[in-house]
Amino acid sequence: MSENCLWPRPKLTLFFFLFSLFSCGGYASDKLVIDGSTGVKPLVQSLVNGYKQTQPDIDMEVGSGLNPKSRIQALIDKKIDIAMASHGIDIEHITQLGLEVHRVAKIAVVIGVNSAVDIDNISDRQLCDIYGGKIDNWHNLNGPQLPIVPLLRPFSEVDTEVVSEHIACFSQVQFPSDILTFEKSGQMARAIRQTPGAIGMTTLVRVAQSDGKMRALAINNISPQPANLLSGAYPFTRDSFLITSSAPSAEVAAFLAFVRSEQGAAIITANNAVPAE
């Protein structure tokens, strides 16, 4: 993060050097730091990569993830410049903290499967039966003769929350005690890519970035294509936000302008997301 501090010349006394150091709050850095929701990270990383192509001298870093409380505090403490956030944030409360919320995109939450699973659709009931252990082989759903490996994220996480909100039976499922559960979005996506027969909640952005190793299933014969997201026909969605100071630095403002530009919209669309209006 950049600080508008004038650093002492070598000939200044130690006293003036220390005064300058502490008045700046520490050693200044020109790096623009973004951190927060790991579910939003893949899209933001693509936007950062695209921005760097237009601004090759800028130094930007996308962190490994911060929980909702920590990301806001880090932004207030100026440890990060931009926080990534998703579904269900309290915009009014965040604004009262002197911060500003920028809606970036709408992303489809999908039921993702490993590429070895060659089916295209799943129903509510089939999904609940898979997670409840009643269906344990893809052959039972006209797929390959392959054991099903159900993967889960905690119910406090957005992807599972969205699925539970729109599939009534899912919150009633008695999950096996040994079901594999992943705290972070990236961990879930990696497990689906690497595990034959795997199924789990992920995003269409993760699928787009999987090099063909993951597939997204239609749910009840409705696919997660952009038109269905916009019309509401496919309700499994999460909004993606960037949160900044209400008076962002010139560097942050320039990146936000890129995100909202035609170039930014093209990157968002290429990642199977829908740019915010």
Stockholm file with secondary structure:
# STOCKHOLM 1.0

chainA/1-277         MSENCLWPRPKLTLFFFLFSLFSCGGYASDKLVIDGSTGVKPLVQSLVNGYKQTQPDIDMEVGSGLNPKSRIQALIDKKIDIAMASHGIDIEHITQLGLEVHRVAKIAVVIGVNSAVDIDNISDRQLCDIYGGKIDNWHNLNGPQLPIVPLLRPFSEVDTEVVSEHIACFSQVQFPSDILTFEKSGQMARAIRQTPGAIGMTTLVRVAQSDGKMRALAINNISPQPANLLSGAYPFTRDSFLITSSAPSAEVAAFLAFVRSEQGAAIITANNAVPAE
#=GR chainA/1-277 SS CCCCCCCCCTTSCHHHHHHHHHHTTSCCCCCEEEEECTTTHHHHHHHHHHHHHHCTTCCEEECSCCCHHHHHHHHHTTSCSEEEEESSCCHHHHHHTTEEEEEEEEEEEEEEEETTCCCCEECHHHHHHHHTTSCCBGGGGTSCSCBCEEEECCTTSHHHHHHHHHCGGGGGCCCCTTCEECSSHHHHHHHHHHSTTEEEEEEHHHHHTTTTSEEEEEETTBCCCHHHHHHTSSCCEEEEEEEEESSCCHHHHHHHHHHHSHHHHHHHHHTTCEECC
#=GC SS_cons         CCCCCCCCCTTSCHHHHHHHHHHTTSCCCCCEEEEECTTTHHHHHHHHHHHHHHCTTCCEEECSCCCHHHHHHHHHTTSCSEEEEESSCCHHHHHHTTEEEEEEEEEEEEEEEETTCCCCEECHHHHHHHHTTSCCBGGGGTSCSCBCEEEECCTTSHHHHHHHHHCGGGGGCCCCTTCEECSSHHHHHHHHHHSTTEEEEEEHHHHHTTTTSEEEEEETTBCCCHHHHHHTSSCCEEEEEEEEESSCCHHHHHHHHHHHSHHHHHHHHHTTCEECC
//
